């Protein structure tokens, strides 16, 4: 008498169960050995060994603000992290000393790192307000770089280094997201960390959801100064030159609207928590000197960079926000002295605007 075999459905079920158990065993083994290393979204301090403030960003590791302190939170990118500032004179300490000329209770907290746009700044600020307060939030903006940084799924903590980051999308004139929280793993399972990158490029996939880029012209326009940029992906609109482009690409317009929406949410958050919000801009000397359009080329793609288009873009992004613009100042060779003078000018400007006292004590401005 012949032996009866298993029903085909039973055999399939057993095979599936066996595969699932093998995968589970593999996942548990990889977690035990912590391999591959987790890939986290976003970053805080980009240099090891520097002083870190209580919130994880470069700054003085001092006690958290006291109730009597006038707390100023400074957010931004590489300027706020200020790697050129020595460990005993980080930017928070430099600005704090400048502010105390006008308010001896001033305390400064820095929330920023190289490559930050308003996406990571907003999440950093949101996390800060979950536990602390601020009387004034200063967002140190570099609109040309910020528009590109906010648009894409990855950013540059340092030149030449690309990392995934929390990213927002623009939908109906407002932000949607983020893709994940700051510091959250990109892949929840170790197996995903191995196989997903083989089939899915999260940065490229995100770019397909954006408005189409402008590929530019095949040749440089005649009668115009030309510049060839070796490392600027102009054709992707993933560069600080993007807001200079004339005519303005749809992808750049999207990034501008997204950046403005993120700034609005940062302002609303600060206001909701009883503070004020101001945008700080410090145009570079090179940016100030360029007055006429030029043709920019990269890998056979040519674009017209127009200073008037840049100025219009900056105005469109920052319109309606309280702003402090500090014009370029040359003649300084010591980088720390440059920061001291810049923070002194910022403190002077904030004092003139009566922003260094609690909001309820300042006189209404007409």
C-alpha positions as CSV (number, residue, x, y, z in Angstrom):
1,X,0.0,0.0,0.0
2,X,1.5,3.3,-1.1
3,X,2.1,6.2,1.4
4,X,-0.1,9.2,0.9
5,X,1.7,12.5,0.2
6,X,0.9,15.9,1.7
7,X,-1.7,18.1,0.0
8,X,0.0,20.7,-2.2
9,X,-1.3,23.5,-0.1
10,X,0.2,21.9,3.0
11,X,3.6,21.6,1.3
12,X,3.4,25.3,0.3
13,X,2.5,26.2,3.8
14,X,5.4,24.2,5.3
15,X,7.8,25.8,2.8
16,X,6.6,29.3,3.7
17,X,6.9,28.5,7.4
18,X,10.4,27.2,6.9
19,X,11.5,30.2,5.0
20,X,10.0,32.5,7.6
21,X,11.7,30.7,10.4
22,X,15.0,31.0,8.6
23,X,14.6,34.7,8.0
24,X,13.6,35.2,11.6
25,X,16.7,33.3,12.7
26,X,18.9,35.3,10.4
27,X,17.3,38.6,11.7
28,X,17.9,37.6,15.3
29,X,21.5,36.6,14.6
30,X,22.2,39.9,12.8
31,X,20.7,41.9,15.7
32,X,22.8,39.9,18.2
33,X,26.0,40.8,16.2
34,X,24.7,44.2,15.3
35,X,25.4,43.7,11.6
36,X,25.0,45.5,9.3
37,X,25.2,48.8,11.3
38,X,22.0,50.8,11.4
39,X,21.6,53.7,9.0
40,X,20.1,56.6,10.8
41,X,18.2,59.6,9.3
42,X,19.8,62.9,9.8
43,X,22.7,63.9,12.0
44,X,23.7,66.2,14.8
45,X,27.4,67.1,15.5
46,X,29.5,66.3,12.4
47,X,32.9,66.3,14.1
48,X,33.9,63.9,16.9
49,X,35.5,65.1,20.0
50,X,34.0,68.6,20.0
51,X,31.9,70.0,22.9
52,X,28.2,69.0,22.8
53,X,25.4,70.8,24.5
54,X,22.7,69.0,26.5
55,X,20.6,68.6,23.3
56,X,23.2,66.9,21.2
57,X,24.5,69.7,19.0
58,X,27.9,71.4,19.1
59,X,28.0,73.9,22.0
60,X,28.9,74.3,25.6
61,X,28.0,71.3,27.8
62,X,26.5,73.5,30.5
63,X,23.4,73.1,32.6
64,X,20.0,73.6,31.0
65,X,18.5,77.1,31.0
66,X,17.1,78.4,34.3
67,X,13.6,79.9,34.7
68,X,15.1,83.4,35.1
69,X,17.2,83.1,31.9
70,X,16.3,84.9,28.6
71,X,16.8,82.0,26.3
72,X,17.8,82.6,22.6
73,X,17.8,79.5,20.4
74,X,20.0,79.8,17.3
75,X,19.2,77.3,14.5
76,X,21.0,76.9,11.2
77,X,23.6,74.9,9.3
78,X,27.4,74.9,9.2
79,X,27.6,78.5,10.4
80,X,25.8,77.6,13.6
81,X,27.9,74.4,14.2
82,X,31.0,76.6,13.6
83,X,33.7,74.0,13.4
84,X,36.3,76.7,13.0
85,X,35.4,78.0,16.5
86,X,37.6,76.4,19.2
87,X,36.2,74.1,21.8
88,X,36.3,76.7,24.5
89,X,34.7,79.4,22.4
90,X,31.8,77.8,20.4
91,X,29.3,80.1,18.7
92,X,26.7,79.8,21.5
93,X,29.3,81.3,23.9
94,X,30.3,84.0,21.5
95,X,26.7,85.1,20.9
96,X,25.9,84.8,24.6
97,X,28.7,87.2,25.6
98,X,27.5,89.7,22.9
99,X,23.9,89.5,24.1
100,X,24.8,90.0,27.8
101,X,25.8,93.6,27.0
102,X,22.1,94.3,26.7
103,X,20.6,91.5,28.8
104,X,22.8,89.9,31.6
105,X,20.4,87.0,31.8
106,X,20.8,86.0,28.2
107,X,21.5,82.3,27.5
108,X,22.1,80.9,24.0
109,X,21.4,77.3,22.8
110,X,22.5,76.2,19.3
111,X,20.6,73.7,17.3
112,X,22.3,73.2,14.0
113,X,24.9,71.3,12.1
114,X,26.6,71.3,8.7
115,X,24.3,70.6,5.8
116,X,21.1,71.5,7.7
117,X,18.1,73.0,6.0
118,X,14.9,74.1,7.6
119,X,13.6,70.5,7.6
120,X,16.1,69.3,10.2
121,X,16.1,72.7,12.0
122,X,12.3,72.4,12.4
123,X,12.6,68.9,13.9
124,X,15.4,70.0,16.2
125,X,13.3,72.9,17.3
126,X,10.3,70.7,17.8
127,X,12.3,68.3,20.0
128,X,13.8,71.2,22.0
129,X,10.4,72.7,22.7
130,X,9.1,69.3,24.0
131,X,11.2,69.9,27.1
132,X,12.4,73.5,27.2
133,X,11.4,77.1,26.4
134,X,12.8,80.0,24.4
135,X,12.1,83.7,24.4
136,X,13.6,84.2,20.9
137,X,14.4,81.8,18.0
138,X,16.9,83.0,15.4
139,X,17.0,81.0,12.2
140,X,20.3,81.6,10.4
141,X,19.2,81.1,6.8
142,X,21.2,80.7,3.7
143,X,18.3,80.7,1.3
144,X,20.2,79.5,-1.8
145,X,21.6,76.5,-0.1
146,X,18.5,75.9,2.1
147,X,16.1,75.6,-0.9
148,X,18.2,72.8,-2.4
149,X,18.8,71.1,1.0
150,X,15.1,71.0,1.8
151,X,14.0,69.6,-1.5
152,X,15.9,66.3,-1.6
153,X,15.9,63.1,0.5
154,X,19.6,63.3,1.4
155,X,21.9,66.0,2.5
156,X,25.6,66.7,3.0
157,X,26.9,66.8,6.6
158,X,30.3,67.5,5.0
159,X,31.4,68.3,1.4
160,X,31.5,65.0,-0.5
161,X,29.5,63.0,2.1
162,X,25.9,62.3,1.5
163,X,23.5,61.0,4.2
164,X,19.7,60.3,4.3
165,X,17.8,62.8,6.3
166,X,14.2,63.5,7.5
167,X,12.4,65.2,4.6
168,X,9.1,66.9,4.1
169,X,7.0,67.1,1.0
170,X,4.9,70.1,-0.1
171,X,1.2,69.4,-0.6
172,X,-1.5,72.0,-1.0
173,X,0.8,74.8,0.0
174,X,1.7,73.1,3.3
175,X,4.2,70.6,4.5
176,X,3.5,66.9,4.8
177,X,5.8,64.5,6.7
178,X,8.5,64.0,7.9
179,X,9.6,60.8,6.3
180,X,10.9,59.8,9.7
181,X,12.1,61.6,12.9
182,X,15.6,62.9,13.4
183,X,17.9,60.1,14.4
184,X,15.4,57.3,13.5
185,X,16.7,54.3,11.7
186,X,15.9,54.2,7.9
187,X,15.5,50.5,7.9
188,X,13.7,48.9,10.9
189,X,15.0,45.4,10.2
190,X,18.5,44.2,9.6
191,X,17.4,42.2,6.6
192,X,15.9,45.4,5.1
193,X,19.3,47.1,5.6
194,X,20.9,44.4,3.4
195,X,18.3,43.9,0.6
196,X,16.5,47.3,0.3
197,X,19.5,49.3,-0.9
198,X,20.1,46.7,-3.6
199,X,16.7,47.4,-5.2
200,X,15.6,50.8,-3.9
201,X,17.5,54.1,-4.0
202,X,15.5,56.2,-1.6
203,X,17.1,59.5,-2.9
204,X,16.4,58.7,-6.5
205,X,12.9,57.5,-5.7
206,X,12.1,60.7,-3.9
207,X,13.4,62.8,-6.8
208,X,10.9,61.1,-9.1
209,X,8.1,62.7,-7.0
210,X,9.4,66.2,-7.4
211,X,8.6,68.5,-10.3
212,X,10.7,67.7,-13.4
213,X,14.1,69.5,-13.4
214,X,15.1,71.9,-16.2
215,X,18.0,70.2,-18.2
216,X,19.3,73.6,-19.4
217,X,20.6,74.5,-22.8
218,X,23.1,72.4,-24.8
219,X,25.3,75.5,-25.4
220,X,26.3,78.6,-23.6
221,X,24.3,81.8,-24.5
222,X,26.3,84.2,-26.7
223,X,27.6,87.5,-25.5
224,X,27.7,86.5,-21.8
225,X,30.4,85.7,-19.4
226,X,30.7,81.9,-18.8
227,X,31.8,79.8,-15.9
228,X,32.2,76.0,-15.8
229,X,31.4,74.4,-12.5
230,X,32.9,70.9,-12.1
231,X,31.0,69.8,-9.0
232,X,27.7,71.5,-9.2
233,X,24.8,69.3,-10.4
234,X,23.0,72.2,-12.1
235,X,20.8,70.0,-14.3
236,X,19.2,68.5,-11.2
237,X,18.7,71.9,-9.5
238,X,20.5,70.5,-6.5
239,X,22.9,73.4,-5.9
240,X,23.0,76.8,-4.3
241,X,22.9,78.3,-7.8
242,X,19.4,76.9,-8.4
243,X,17.6,80.0,-7.2
244,X,19.7,82.1,-9.6
245,X,18.4,80.3,-12.7
246,X,16.5,82.3,-15.3
247,X,13.9,81.2,-16.2
248,X,13.1,79.7,-12.9
249,X,12.7,75.9,-13.0
250,X,9.5,74.3,-11.6
251,X,11.6,72.2,-9.2
252,X,13.2,75.4,-7.8
253,X,9.8,77.0,-7.3
254,X,8.7,73.9,-5.4
255,X,11.7,74.1,-3.2
256,X,11.1,77.8,-2.5
257,X,7.5,77.2,-1.5
258,X,8.6,74.3,0.7
259,X,11.3,76.4,2.4
260,X,8.8,79.2,3.1
261,X,6.3,76.7,4.6
262,X,9.0,75.2,6.9
263,X,10.0,78.7,8.1
264,X,6.3,79.5,8.7
265,X,6.0,76.3,10.9
266,X,9.1,77.2,12.8
267,X,7.7,80.7,13.5
268,X,4.3,79.3,14.5
269,X,6.0,76.9,16.9
270,X,8.1,79.6,18.5
271,X,5.0,81.8,18.8
272,X,2.9,79.1,20.3
273,X,5.5,78.5,23.0
274,X,5.6,82.2,23.9
275,X,8.7,83.2,22.0
276,X,9.5,85.4,18.9
277,X,11.1,84.3,15.7
278,X,13.5,86.2,13.4
279,X,15.3,85.1,10.2
280,X,19.0,86.0,10.1
281,X,20.7,86.5,6.7
282,X,24.4,87.1,6.1
283,X,25.1,87.4,2.3
284,X,28.6,86.4,1.3
285,X,31.0,89.0,-0.2
286,X,31.0,87.0,-3.5
287,X,27.2,87.0,-3.6
288,X,27.2,90.8,-3.0
289,X,29.8,91.5,-5.7
290,X,28.0,89.7,-8.6
291,X,25.7,92.2,-10.3
292,X,25.2,90.9,-13.8
293,X,24.0,87.6,-15.3
294,X,26.5,84.9,-16.2
295,X,26.2,81.6,-18.0
296,X,27.0,78.5,-15.8
297,X,27.9,75.2,-17.3
298,X,28.1,71.7,-15.9
299,X,28.6,68.5,-18.0
300,X,27.3,70.1,-21.2
301,X,24.3,71.7,-19.5
302,X,24.1,75.5,-19.5
303,X,22.0,77.9,-17.4
304,X,21.7,81.7,-17.0
305,X,22.5,82.8,-13.4
306,X,20.8,86.1,-12.8
307,X,21.4,88.1,-9.5
308,X,18.0,89.7,-9.9
309,X,16.3,86.3,-10.0
310,X,18.2,85.3,-6.9
311,X,17.1,88.5,-5.0
312,X,13.5,87.9,-6.1
313,X,13.6,84.3,-4.8
314,X,15.0,85.3,-1.5
315,X,12.4,88.0,-1.1
316,X,9.6,85.5,-2.0
317,X,10.8,83.0,0.6
318,X,11.3,85.4,3.4
319,X,8.5,87.9,2.8
320,X,6.5,88.6,6.0
321,X,9.1,87.3,8.5
322,X,11.0,89.5,10.9
323,X,14.4,89.6,9.4
324,X,17.9,90.8,10.3
325,X,20.3,91.1,7.4
326,X,24.0,91.8,8.1
327,X,25.9,92.9,5.1
328,X,29.3,91.3,4.3
329,X,32.2,92.6,6.2
330,X,35.7,92.1,4.8
331,X,39.2,92.7,6.2
332,X,39.2,89.9,8.8
333,X,41.7,87.0,8.6
334,X,41.1,85.5,12.0
335,X,37.9,83.3,11.7
336,X,37.1,83.5,15.4
337,X,37.4,87.3,15.4
338,X,35.1,87.3,12.4
339,X,32.5,85.4,14.3
340,X,32.9,87.7,17.3
341,X,32.3,90.8,15.2
342,X,29.3,89.2,13.4
343,X,27.7,88.1,16.7
344,X,28.3,91.6,18.1
345,X,26.5,93.1,15.1
346,X,23.6,90.6,15.6
347,X,23.3,91.5,19.2
348,X,23.2,95.2,18.4
349,X,20.5,94.6,15.7
350,X,18.3,92.5,18.1
351,X,18.7,95.1,20.8
352,X,17.6,97.9,18.4
353,X,14.5,95.9,17.6
354,X,13.8,95.4,21.3
355,X,13.9,91.6,20.9
356,X,16.2,91.0,23.9
357,X,13.4,91.3,26.5
358,X,10.5,89.0,27.0
359,X,7.7,89.5,24.4
360,X,5.2,90.8,27.0
361,X,7.6,93.6,28.1
362,X,8.5,95.1,24.8
363,X,6.8,98.1,23.4
364,X,4.6,97.6,20.4
365,X,6.3,98.7,17.2
366,X,4.5,101.0,14.7
